Every structure is written in C-alpha cells, then in structure tokens.
Amino acid sequence: MTQTAATAPPAAAPRHFTIRYPDSWWKLDLNSRTRDADIRRGIQAQAEGLQVERTMVDTMIRSARKSAREAHARGAVQAAGMMEYTDSAEVLTATTIVMRVLTPEDHSSDLSELMVPVALKNARNPLGKGTAANTAEVIELPGIGSAGRVTQIEDIDFWGRGTVRTALMHTVVPVPHSRDFLVVSSFTPNLSLVDAFFDVFDAISGTLRFQP
C-alpha cells in the first residue's frame, strides 16, 4: 500500500514588526502632507523654556524635515528621532530609520555573504578605525537570531550647506521565510557621545520583533 504524506504549506513571511524607542524620542511623520507642520511643532515644544537661539531651532527644523523627506524617498517604513538642548544650548540629536529591503534574485541573500563587501569597505575607511565606530560583524539579537551589525563614521551632507561628520549604526535583520531584510539605521552627529548613543541604538534594534 502506498502512503502519501501531506506537504505542509511553506511558512509565510511576517508582514508586520514592532520596535520600541526611548520615551523621549518622537516619531518623524513620513506623510508628505503633514510632516512639515508636525516636525515644527515637535521641535519648538522641546526648545520651549530653554535659552536656545531662534536660528538654531530653525536649523534643527530644517534638518528634521530633510531627514523625513529622505527617509520617505528611500522607502522607509518608519522613522523616529530625538532632539534635546542642554543647559549650555548644545544640541543632542539622533535619528533611526527602518527600511525593508528586497534582495535581487541574482544576488545571494545569505547574511554572512552580504557582510563581506561591507566589512571590506569599512576596512578602507580611516574614520573611526580601531574603535567601536568602525565594525562589521554578525551578532545575535534577542528573540530574532543572527543579524548584521555595521558601525561607521561618515561625512554626511544633512542640510545642503556642507558635510557633518556623523556616527552610524546599521542593523541588518533577515525577515523570516523571505529574501527581505529589515535595516535599522541609526545616526548622530554628536561624536563626543558616540559610545553612549551606540548603546541606545543597540537597545532600540534589540526591541525589534516580527508579527504575522
């Protein structure tokens, strides 16, 4: 007698995810119809009651708006950030952008293979060399499994008025049962506090969880 085994349907890739940010962070509105007004209100509220020059507030508003526009144009599915003013009027700022990236069919979707060219590129970058701000490795995220982690320092043109030296952390997370990746990219221009910000960025990416 011949027995036929039932074949289980392939598991479906999760369609949603959750990620948590510190309470002091606010989500960047990616909707082109409402984001400019929302960003202005958020930054002005954070500066209220502090001795912050108007020109600095306007600069921060332009920066946040540009980040939101660029995130939306690059296909970001979520963005969040923080902007705080110290008593000495120094600005502390950071942004996290989450993107879902599909690996082309003619490219490998193996995480380790994808990390090799990134590691080689980082090795040629003299900025941050030999520090925690110049790494490329495979890490373990709680509740997720293996993920790629890249840290680097780059000169980025934020406002079209010259470059700003910026520390970045990218966490590349394979989406189960698919060739997709979620890329959690966080960055800050406050290089004197890079280790503290990297701890925050690592904690944010560690809260990522997939949902059906």
Residue frames relative to the residue before (quaternion, step in Angstrom):
aa qw qx qy qz dx dy dz
M 1.0000 0.0000 0.0000 0.0000 0.00 0.00 0.00
T 0.2967 -0.7605 0.5558 0.1569 3.54 -0.88 0.97
Q 0.1567 -0.7800 0.6011 0.0755 3.54 -0.92 0.96
T 0.2076 -0.7712 0.5922 0.1068 3.53 -0.95 0.88
A 0.2908 -0.7675 0.5485 0.1600 3.56 -0.69 1.09
A 0.4417 -0.6813 0.5165 0.2719 3.55 -0.96 0.87
T 0.3011 -0.7543 0.5600 0.1636 3.55 -0.92 0.93
A 0.3956 -0.7229 0.5142 0.2378 3.55 -0.69 1.07
P 0.5038 -0.6423 0.4715 0.3336 3.61 -0.95 0.76
P 0.5769 -0.5978 0.4123 0.3740 3.59 -1.04 0.65
A 0.5333 -0.6300 0.4562 0.3325 3.55 -1.03 0.77
A 0.4083 -0.7192 0.5128 0.2303 3.53 -1.01 0.83
A 0.5060 -0.6300 0.4950 0.3194 3.53 -1.13 0.67
P 0.5158 -0.6337 0.4615 0.3455 3.62 -0.96 0.70
R 0.3522 -0.7586 0.5160 0.1849 3.56 -1.00 0.83
H 0.7826 0.2696 -0.1290 0.5461 3.59 1.16 -0.47
F 0.0953 -0.7661 0.6295 0.0874 3.52 -1.32 0.25
T 0.2130 -0.7319 0.6222 0.1786 3.53 -1.32 0.26
I 0.0250 0.7666 -0.6413 0.0188 3.54 -1.19 0.60
R 0.2515 -0.7902 0.5453 0.1226 3.58 -0.94 0.84
Y 0.2019 -0.7609 0.6091 0.0965 3.52 -1.20 0.71
P 0.6327 -0.5053 0.3981 0.4311 3.61 -1.18 0.33
D 0.6319 -0.5749 0.3680 0.3670 3.56 -1.11 0.68
S 0.6707 0.5167 -0.3054 0.4358 3.59 1.07 -0.65
W 0.5814 0.5802 -0.3764 0.4285 3.60 1.26 -0.21
W 0.1695 -0.7609 0.6143 0.1220 3.54 -1.24 0.44
K 0.5072 -0.6537 0.4720 0.3045 3.54 -1.10 0.74
L 0.3716 -0.6937 0.5698 0.2367 3.54 -1.06 0.82
D 0.3826 -0.7223 0.5309 0.2237 3.55 -0.72 1.07
L 0.2174 -0.8047 0.5426 0.1042 3.60 -0.65 1.12
N 0.5010 0.6450 -0.4305 0.3842 3.58 1.28 -0.05
S 0.4333 -0.7447 0.4454 0.2434 3.58 -0.54 1.18
R 0.6511 0.5356 -0.3249 0.4286 3.61 1.13 -0.50
T 0.8087 0.2878 -0.1248 0.4975 3.60 1.07 -0.61
R 0.5367 0.6976 -0.3982 0.2582 3.59 1.14 -0.52
D 0.6439 0.5469 -0.3552 0.4002 3.63 0.87 -0.85
A 0.6855 0.4734 -0.2892 0.4715 3.59 0.89 -0.92
D 0.6541 0.5169 -0.3187 0.4509 3.59 0.95 -0.84
I 0.6498 0.5141 -0.3190 0.4601 3.58 0.96 -0.83
R 0.6421 0.5178 -0.3335 0.4564 3.60 0.91 -0.85
R 0.6633 0.5028 -0.3142 0.4566 3.60 0.87 -0.90
G 0.6672 0.5219 -0.3101 0.4317 3.60 0.90 -0.87
I 0.6995 0.4587 -0.2777 0.4724 3.57 0.87 -0.92
Q 0.6404 0.5137 -0.3370 0.4608 3.59 0.94 -0.75
A 0.6324 0.5301 -0.3363 0.4539 3.60 1.04 -0.73
Q 0.6675 0.4976 -0.3087 0.4600 3.59 1.00 -0.78
A 0.6971 0.4649 -0.2738 0.4722 3.60 1.10 -0.63
E 0.4837 0.7006 -0.4241 0.3088 3.58 1.23 -0.32
G 0.8145 0.2385 -0.2003 0.4895 3.56 -0.90 0.98
L 0.6576 0.4713 -0.3116 0.4983 3.61 1.26 -0.05
Q 0.4949 -0.6458 0.4973 0.3013 3.54 -1.23 0.54
V 0.2470 0.7665 -0.5402 0.2441 3.55 0.37 1.31
E 0.4606 -0.6952 0.4782 0.2753 3.56 -0.83 0.99
R 0.5923 -0.6032 0.4106 0.3416 3.52 -1.08 0.79
T 0.6344 0.5418 -0.3371 0.4363 3.58 0.99 -0.81
M 0.6378 0.5181 -0.3330 0.4626 3.60 1.06 -0.70
V 0.6311 0.5230 -0.3334 0.4658 3.58 0.98 -0.81
D 0.6612 0.5050 -0.3092 0.4605 3.58 0.91 -0.90
T 0.6317 0.5286 -0.3330 0.4589 3.58 1.03 -0.77
M 0.6626 0.5029 -0.3044 0.4642 3.58 0.95 -0.84
I 0.6198 0.5333 -0.3367 0.4669 3.57 1.06 -0.72
R 0.6586 0.4972 -0.3134 0.4698 3.57 0.92 -0.88
S 0.6427 0.5358 -0.3207 0.4438 3.57 0.99 -0.84
A 0.6859 0.4803 -0.2858 0.4659 3.56 0.87 -0.98
R 0.6427 0.5161 -0.3323 0.4584 3.58 0.98 -0.76
K 0.6459 0.5098 -0.3223 0.4680 3.58 0.98 -0.82
S 0.6361 0.5248 -0.3318 0.4581 3.60 0.97 -0.83
A 0.6636 0.5013 -0.3060 0.4634 3.58 0.96 -0.87
R 0.6499 0.5129 -0.3222 0.4590 3.59 0.94 -0.83
E 0.6870 0.4843 -0.2876 0.4591 3.55 0.87 -0.97
A 0.6238 0.5362 -0.3381 0.4572 3.58 1.02 -0.78
H 0.6659 0.4963 -0.3015 0.4683 3.58 0.94 -0.90
A 0.6681 0.5119 -0.3029 0.4470 3.59 0.93 -0.88
R 0.7013 0.4535 -0.2595 0.4851 3.58 1.10 -0.67
G 0.5899 -0.6203 0.3548 0.3760 3.58 1.24 0.16
A 0.2731 0.7779 -0.5246 0.2124 3.58 1.14 0.48
V 0.2965 -0.7509 0.5632 0.1760 3.55 -1.06 0.77
Q 0.7945 0.0291 -0.0212 0.6062 3.58 1.24 -0.27
A 0.0274 0.7836 -0.6204 0.0180 3.56 -1.14 0.64
A 0.0214 0.7858 -0.6172 0.0340 3.56 -1.11 0.71
G 0.0038 -0.8221 0.5692 -0.0145 3.55 -1.16 0.41
M 0.2295 -0.7345 0.6135 0.1776 3.50 -1.38 0.05
M 0.0118 -0.7656 0.6431 -0.0092 3.52 -1.22 0.62
E 0.0821 0.8049 -0.5783 0.1050 3.56 -0.48 1.19
Y 0.2773 -0.7427 0.5904 0.1512 3.51 -1.17 0.68
T 0.3353 -0.7374 0.5496 0.2044 3.57 -0.81 0.98
D 0.6929 -0.4656 0.3394 0.4335 3.56 -1.28 0.17
S 0.6884 0.4450 -0.2777 0.5010 3.58 1.18 -0.52
A 0.5413 -0.6576 0.3657 0.3752 3.60 1.31 0.38
E 0.3938 0.6748 -0.5180 0.3483 3.60 1.16 0.47
V 0.3201 -0.7522 0.5485 0.1758 3.55 -1.04 0.80
L 0.1262 -0.7551 0.6402 0.0637 3.56 -0.90 1.01
T 0.0918 0.8187 -0.5556 0.1119 3.57 -0.63 1.09
A 0.0657 0.7700 -0.6317 0.0604 3.54 -1.16 0.71
T 0.1244 -0.7859 0.6042 0.0431 3.53 -1.20 0.62
T 0.1012 -0.7582 0.6396 0.0757 3.56 -1.18 0.66
I 0.0731 -0.7813 0.6199 0.0034 3.54 -0.92 1.01
V 0.1603 -0.7753 0.6050 0.0847 3.59 -0.95 0.90
M 0.0224 -0.7974 0.6022 -0.0304 3.56 -0.79 1.07
R 0.2614 -0.7203 0.6140 0.1892 3.56 -1.18 0.59
V 0.0856 -0.8215 0.5630 -0.0283 3.55 -0.59 1.22
L 0.2485 -0.7618 0.5841 0.1293 3.57 -0.92 0.97
T 0.3803 -0.7131 0.5429 0.2283 3.57 -0.85 0.98
P 0.4729 -0.6668 0.4868 0.3077 3.64 -0.79 0.92
E 0.6202 -0.5942 0.3721 0.3519 3.56 -1.09 0.75
D 0.7114 0.4467 -0.2658 0.4730 3.59 1.07 -0.66
H 0.6376 0.4758 -0.3341 0.5055 3.60 1.27 0.28
S 0.5272 -0.6125 0.4835 0.3364 3.54 -1.18 0.58
S 0.2607 -0.7537 0.5804 0.1645 3.55 -1.10 0.71
D 0.3890 0.7116 -0.4848 0.3276 3.57 1.27 0.36
L 0.4902 -0.7080 0.4259 0.2774 3.56 -0.65 1.16
S 0.6655 0.5148 -0.3140 0.4398 3.60 0.85 -0.93
E 0.6604 0.5004 -0.3107 0.4658 3.58 0.99 -0.82
L 0.6464 0.5262 -0.3213 0.4495 3.57 0.99 -0.77
M 0.6688 0.5252 -0.3056 0.4283 3.58 1.06 -0.68
V 0.5414 0.6563 -0.4039 0.3362 3.62 1.13 -0.50
P 0.7139 0.4213 -0.3019 0.4708 3.68 0.66 -0.88
V 0.5979 0.5511 -0.3651 0.4533 3.58 1.12 -0.59
A 0.6527 0.5119 -0.3085 0.4655 3.58 0.96 -0.88
L 0.6517 0.5116 -0.3174 0.4613 3.59 0.97 -0.82
K 0.6447 0.5113 -0.3196 0.4698 3.58 1.00 -0.81
N 0.6569 0.5085 -0.3130 0.4603 3.57 0.94 -0.86
A 0.6257 0.5570 -0.3398 0.4276 3.57 1.03 -0.76
R 0.6910 0.4596 -0.2753 0.4853 3.59 1.17 -0.54
N 0.5847 0.5778 -0.3674 0.4351 3.58 1.29 -0.14
P 0.3079 -0.7912 0.4962 0.1818 3.63 -0.46 1.13
L 0.5826 0.5980 -0.3768 0.4013 3.59 1.20 -0.44
G 0.8444 0.1204 -0.1206 0.5080 3.54 -0.78 1.06
K 0.3402 0.7750 -0.4837 0.2227 3.57 1.27 0.09
G 0.8118 0.2370 -0.1956 0.4965 3.56 -0.92 0.94
T 0.6736 0.4434 -0.2965 0.5115 3.58 1.28 0.14
A 0.6941 -0.4559 0.3527 0.4311 3.56 -1.33 0.00
A 0.6446 0.5257 -0.3156 0.4566 3.58 1.27 -0.22
N 0.7249 0.3097 -0.2528 0.5610 3.59 1.17 0.48
T 0.3688 0.7219 -0.4908 0.3194 3.57 0.35 1.29
A 0.0074 -0.7491 0.6612 0.0398 3.55 -1.33 0.36
E 0.2347 0.7849 -0.5268 0.2266 3.56 -0.40 1.20
V 0.4198 -0.6400 0.5667 0.3049 3.52 -1.37 0.13
I 0.0956 -0.8058 0.5845 0.0012 3.56 -0.75 1.11
E 0.4039 -0.6639 0.5576 0.2918 3.56 -1.34 0.01
L 0.1786 -0.7710 0.6044 0.0916 3.56 -0.77 1.06
P 0.5046 -0.6590 0.4561 0.3210 3.62 -0.84 0.90
G 0.8341 0.1848 -0.1547 0.4961 3.54 -0.92 0.95
I 0.7062 0.4291 -0.2447 0.5072 3.59 1.29 -0.12
G 0.4021 -0.6832 0.5084 0.3364 3.55 0.73 -1.13
S 0.8156 -0.2476 0.1769 0.4922 3.57 -1.16 -0.59
A 0.0552 0.7710 -0.6314 0.0629 3.54 -1.10 0.83
G 0.4422 -0.6665 0.5240 0.2926 3.55 -1.18 0.47
R 0.0837 -0.7852 0.6125 0.0350 3.57 -1.05 0.75
V 0.0022 -0.7868 0.6148 -0.0538 3.55 -0.76 1.14
T 0.0223 -0.7633 0.6451 0.0253 3.55 -0.99 0.86
Q 0.1102 0.7967 -0.5851 0.1041 3.55 -1.03 0.75
I 0.2910 -0.6978 0.6165 0.2196 3.50 -1.37 0.23
E 0.0180 0.7993 -0.5978 0.0585 3.54 -0.84 1.02
D 0.4076 -0.6490 0.5740 0.2885 3.52 -1.32 0.36
I 0.0344 -0.8300 0.5540 -0.0555 3.56 -0.41 1.28
D 0.3440 -0.7107 0.5775 0.2075 3.54 -1.06 0.84
F 0.1571 -0.8279 0.5354 0.0567 3.58 -0.19 1.29
W 0.8380 0.2114 -0.0586 0.4996 3.57 0.79 -0.99
G 0.5332 -0.6299 0.4158 0.3822 3.59 1.20 0.10
R 0.6463 0.5036 -0.3131 0.4803 3.56 1.26 0.34
G 0.7625 -0.2449 0.1624 0.5765 3.55 1.10 0.62
T 0.5439 -0.6521 0.4339 0.3009 3.53 -1.22 0.49
V 0.2140 -0.7398 0.6253 0.1261 3.52 -1.28 0.54
R 0.3952 -0.7122 0.5249 0.2472 3.59 -0.76 0.99
T 0.0400 -0.8428 0.5271 -0.1014 3.53 -0.56 1.28
A 0.3004 -0.7274 0.5885 0.1852 3.56 -1.08 0.77
L 0.0905 -0.8128 0.5755 -0.0008 3.55 -0.89 1.02
M 0.0646 -0.7507 0.6544 0.0628 3.53 -1.26 0.57
H 0.0809 -0.7831 0.6165 0.0102 3.55 -0.76 1.13
T 0.0855 -0.7661 0.6356 0.0423 3.57 -0.94 0.93
V 0.1595 -0.8121 0.5606 0.0289 3.54 -0.54 1.27
V 0.0556 -0.8407 0.5366 -0.0465 3.57 -0.35 1.31
P 0.3623 -0.7232 0.5346 0.2447 3.64 -0.63 1.01
V 0.3478 -0.6992 0.5845 0.2200 3.56 -1.03 0.85
P 0.4864 -0.6997 0.4285 0.3004 3.63 -0.58 1.08
H 0.8583 0.1289 -0.1124 0.4837 3.55 -1.18 0.77
S 0.6952 0.3818 -0.2896 0.5358 3.57 1.04 0.77
R 0.4841 -0.6180 0.5198 0.3370 3.54 -1.36 -0.04
D 0.4810 0.6807 -0.4195 0.3595 3.58 1.28 0.19
F 0.1489 -0.7394 0.6444 0.1258 3.50 -1.39 0.33
L 0.2618 -0.6798 0.6484 0.2212 3.52 -1.25 0.52
V 0.1296 -0.7817 0.6077 0.0530 3.56 -0.83 1.01
V 0.1334 -0.7772 0.6137 0.0393 3.55 -0.63 1.20
S 0.0227 -0.8230 0.5654 -0.0495 3.58 -0.29 1.30
S 0.0180 -0.7955 0.6046 -0.0358 3.55 -0.73 1.12
F 0.0417 0.8185 -0.5707 0.0507 3.58 -1.00 0.75
T 0.0410 -0.7776 0.6274 0.0024 3.53 -1.29 0.57
P 0.3597 -0.7211 0.5418 0.2388 3.60 -1.07 0.64
N 0.5458 0.6218 -0.3953 0.3989 3.62 1.27 -0.06
L 0.1133 -0.8610 0.4936 0.0458 3.55 0.45 1.26
S 0.5996 0.5727 -0.3739 0.4157 3.62 1.09 -0.52
L 0.7406 0.3386 -0.1965 0.5461 3.59 1.27 -0.38
V 0.2269 0.8356 -0.4857 0.1201 3.55 1.23 0.42
D 0.6554 0.5165 -0.3379 0.4354 3.63 0.89 -0.81
A 0.6578 0.5018 -0.3117 0.4672 3.58 0.97 -0.83
F 0.6695 0.4839 -0.3074 0.4724 3.58 0.95 -0.82
F 0.6222 0.5301 -0.3524 0.4557 3.60 1.01 -0.69
D 0.6039 0.5381 -0.3581 0.4663 3.60 1.07 -0.64
V 0.6560 0.4970 -0.3088 0.4768 3.58 0.99 -0.84
F 0.6570 0.5129 -0.3139 0.4547 3.60 0.91 -0.91
D 0.6411 0.5177 -0.3187 0.4684 3.57 1.00 -0.83
A 0.6550 0.5107 -0.3125 0.4610 3.58 0.97 -0.84
I 0.6304 0.5302 -0.3375 0.4556 3.60 1.00 -0.79
S 0.6964 0.4644 -0.2898 0.4641 3.60 0.76 -0.98
G 0.6300 0.5582 -0.3286 0.4284 3.58 1.14 -0.59
T 0.6386 0.5182 -0.3389 0.4571 3.59 1.24 -0.22
L 0.4443 0.7162 -0.4475 0.2990 3.60 1.25 -0.14
R 0.0688 0.7732 -0.6267 0.0679 3.55 -0.95 0.92
F 0.3653 -0.7217 0.5444 0.2221 3.57 -1.03 0.79
Q 0.1595 -0.7660 0.6187 0.0703 3.53 -1.19 0.72
P 0.6107 -0.5686 0.3945 0.3848 3.64 -1.09 0.63
